[in-house]
Amino acid sequence: MKQGIVVFTLCAALLGGCATQGKPAVPSDTAKPASVQAAWQQRQSQFARMSSWQLQGRVGMQFRDQSAAFTLSWLQQGKDKYEMNIKNPLTGSVMAYLQGTATDVTLQANGKTYRDADAERLLQSQMGVSLPLGGMKYWVRGVPSPDSALEQVKLDAQGRPEMLQQVGWLVEYAGWQGNGWNALPEKINLSRVAENTKVKVIAKEWQTRY
């Protein structure tokens, strides 16, 4: 397995590469909800209105007998348009770049360019591993994907998820950047027992727009 592609796989778990945005916008409905369930519902409703967001952080991944670590910059614009830069954590050099829309995805790694209409299929064809990239763009923000059934969720006292499970993936939240119901995650652990895959994401900086 080539190193550049391995790094991309990890990134696929939480991705990025991007333009600089301004300070996070603050929506108007920030009053504390009346209950845990109300906070959970309001969180999902508010985050669904994000026009764009950017995550800067570090990622570590274990897939069977493979492992990798990298820094990540992930810019998401709307539901389907994104750019991701995966960099060497020591040198800062770009190891892989992923750019995509709902129908066209391009991966650049190891001096080569790969293209497909589907990001998950592109990863499967180059790495032999399947990661639910469609769900991850929601999970990294601490909300479930609206495209799949929510199998299980456990909420904390602020109405944020301590754990959620979708399409066989377990997503656990170990830290938040803030104390409110609408705080963004700081530490995220994803795992899928069936494929012996574990992904750890540490978010160093979030930027959002509404």
N, C-alpha and C positions, 0 to 999 in steps of 0.2 A: 504494500500500500504506500503510495507516494505521500511524502510529508505534507506538501502543500494541500493536497486533497483531504488528508486527515484533518488538518487544521480547519479546512472549510466545513467539514462535517460537524466539528464542534461548534463552529460558528452557526451552522444551520440551526443549532439549538438556540442560539440567541445572537443576532447578527448585526451588521452595520456598515458604515462608511459614508461620510455625508457632508452636507452643507451646514454652516453654523446658523443656529437660530437664536432669537432673543431670549429674554428671561421668560420663564414659564408663565403662561397666562392663567389667571385665576377666575373661574366661572363664578357667576353670581350666587348660585345655590349652595353656599358653604355652611349653612346653619346645621347644627348637630341634629340628626334625625332622632325620632322619638324612641326607637328600639333598634336592637341588633339587626333584625330582618329588614327594617326600613332603611337602615344604613347600607346594608348589602344591596338592596334594590336600587337605592339612590346612587351608589358607587357605579353599578353597571350602567345605569342610565346616563350618568355624567360622563364616564369614560367613552361611551359610545359616540359622544359628540366631539371627541378630539379630532381636529382636522389633520394634525401631524404630531409626531413625537420623535425624540432622539434619545438613544441610550448609549452611554459610554461606560465600558466596564471591562471586566476580566472573565474569562470562561475556561473551565477545565472539563475534560470529558474522558470517560472510560467506556470503551466499546469492546466487549470480550477481552482479548489480550492486547488491545491497542489503547493508547492514551495520548493526550495532547493538551496543551495549554496555550492561550493566546489572548491578546487584547482585542476588544471588539468595539466598533462604532456602527450603530444600526439606525438608519433614518427611515421612518415609515411615514408615508404621505397617503392619507385616506386608507381604505381597506386593502388595496392590492399593490400599490406602487412602493418600492423600497430600494435602498442601496445599502450594502454592507461591506465594510473593510475589515479584514482579519489581519492582524499584525503580529510580528514576532515580539514577545513581551520583553526581550532583552535589548534588541537593536531598534525596534520600532519600524522595521521595514515591512512593507505590505507582502503578505504571503498568499492572500487570495482576495478576490473582489467578486461580489455577487450583486447583480442588478436585475430587477424583475418587475413585471406587471402580472395581471391575472392570466395572460395568455403567452407571455414571452419572458424567458429567463436566460441570463448569460452568466457563466462562471469563468473567471480568468484565474488560472493557477498553473505553476510550473512552466510558464511561458506559453501556455496553450489556452485556447478559448473553446468552451463547451456551451452548447445551446439546446434548449428544449422548451416546450410549451408549459411544462410543469416543473416547479422547483423540487418537489419531493421525488419525482421520477428521475430528474437529472442527478440528484444525489444518489439514488438507488443504482443508476446505471454506472456511475463513476466509483462508488464506494461499496456497493453491495449492502447498504444499510438504509433502512427507512426511518425517517424522523418526521413527525407531524408539524411541518413548518407553518401550516395554516393555523394550527392551534396555538403555537408558541407566540405569535404576535399579540395574542390576548393574555396568555399565561404570564408573560414577563411583566405585565402591568398589574397582575393580581385580580384578573377577572376571567370568567370562563368564556370559551368560544361560543358564539351564538349558532354556530353551524353544526354542533354535535351535542348529544344528550349529556347532561351533567350527571355523572354516575354517583358522585359523592362529594360533599363539601363540609368542612368544619370551620366555623367562624370564631373569631376572637371577640372580646367585649366591645370592640369598635366597629364590628360588622365587616372586618377584613378577613380574607381566607387564611386560616392556618394551614389548610390542606384542601386541595381539590383533585378530582380524578375525572379524566375524560379519555375516550378512545384507548383505554388501557394504560395511559400514562398517569403517574402519581406526581403531583406538583406540590412541594412543601415550601412554606415561606418562613425564613428564620430571622428576618429583620426588615425594618421599614425606615424610609427616610421621612420621619415625621411621626406624630402621635395621633393624627386624626383619621377619620373613617376613609378619607380620600387620599391618604398617603400612598406613595409609590414604593414598590419593593426595593430592598437593598441586597438581600441574600435569597436566592431561589435555588432549590434542588429539584431536579427532574429525574425520574427513573422509570424504567420499563423492564420488569423482571423477565418477560418472555424473550427479550433480545439482549439481556444482560448489559443494559446501557444506563449510564449515569451521567448527568450533566449538572455542573454547579456554575451558577452565575452570580457575580458580585457586581452590582451596579454602582459605579462611582459618581455618575452624574446623569440626571434626567432633565430634559427640556420638553415642554409640551405647548401646544397651541389649540385653542378652541375656536 
